[in-house]
Amino acid sequence: MTQRFRQPEPKHKEPVHPIWRGIGCLLIIIIPIISFAASTILYKQGLPQRYIPLSPDLAWQVNVPGFGFIPLLYILVITGVITVLGFIVMTVVYSLVFRVGGSSRYGPLDAPPIKRKVKKSR
């Protein structure tokens, strides 16, 4: 009676360098802080009020140290929008940099694309 053992899977990719995990953690913390500061500055400049009128429900003012009295819910909504846009921009930049400077498109187990002759239609 023969026993069958499962072969260990080959390592396809190198493990992620720990510095990239640290950078990711910093971005998760820094982008919302920058977004909050940007939304406060935008509010003080009066930019969002031109496009989104301030209702009495959103006008609840809170004293934030370093920023003064701000309408909290209004600022949090703007902060959320800027945070999402910030992460979208970071994702696009990361994908472009990875595409230019990353590894090859195909891994060691991928087959190269099939080259076909294409007939021109009349």
Contacts in CASP RR format, 6 or more apart in sequence:
PFRMAT RR
TARGET T0000
AUTHOR 0000-0000-0000
METHOD contacts of the structure
MODEL  1
MTQRFRQPEPKHKEPVHPIWRGIGCLLIIIIPIISFAASTILYKQGLPQR
YIPLSPDLAWQVNVPGFGFIPLLYILVITGVITVLGFIVMTVVYSLVFRV
GGSSRYGPLDAPPIKRKVKKSR
10 108 0 8 1.000
10 109 0 8 1.000
12 107 0 8 1.000
12 108 0 8 1.000
12 109 0 8 1.000
27 90 0 8 1.000
31 83 0 8 1.000
31 86 0 8 1.000
31 87 0 8 1.000
31 90 0 8 1.000
32 79 0 8 1.000
32 80 0 8 1.000
32 83 0 8 1.000
35 79 0 8 1.000
35 80 0 8 1.000
35 82 0 8 1.000
35 83 0 8 1.000
35 86 0 8 1.000
36 75 0 8 1.000
36 79 0 8 1.000
38 82 0 8 1.000
39 48 0 8 1.000
39 75 0 8 1.000
39 78 0 8 1.000
39 79 0 8 1.000
39 80 0 8 1.000
39 82 0 8 1.000
40 64 0 8 1.000
40 67 0 8 1.000
40 70 0 8 1.000
40 75 0 8 1.000
42 48 0 8 1.000
42 78 0 8 1.000
43 49 0 8 1.000
43 70 0 8 1.000
43 71 0 8 1.000
43 74 0 8 1.000
43 75 0 8 1.000
43 78 0 8 1.000
48 74 0 8 1.000
48 78 0 8 1.000
54 71 0 8 1.000
54 74 0 8 1.000
57 73 0 8 1.000
58 71 0 8 1.000
58 73 0 8 1.000
58 74 0 8 1.000
58 77 0 8 1.000
59 71 0 8 1.000
59 74 0 8 1.000
60 71 0 8 1.000
60 72 0 8 1.000
60 73 0 8 1.000
61 69 0 8 1.000
61 70 0 8 1.000
61 71 0 8 1.000
61 72 0 8 1.000
62 69 0 8 1.000
62 70 0 8 1.000
62 71 0 8 1.000
62 72 0 8 1.000
63 69 0 8 1.000
64 70 0 8 1.000
64 72 0 8 1.000
106 112 0 8 1.000
END
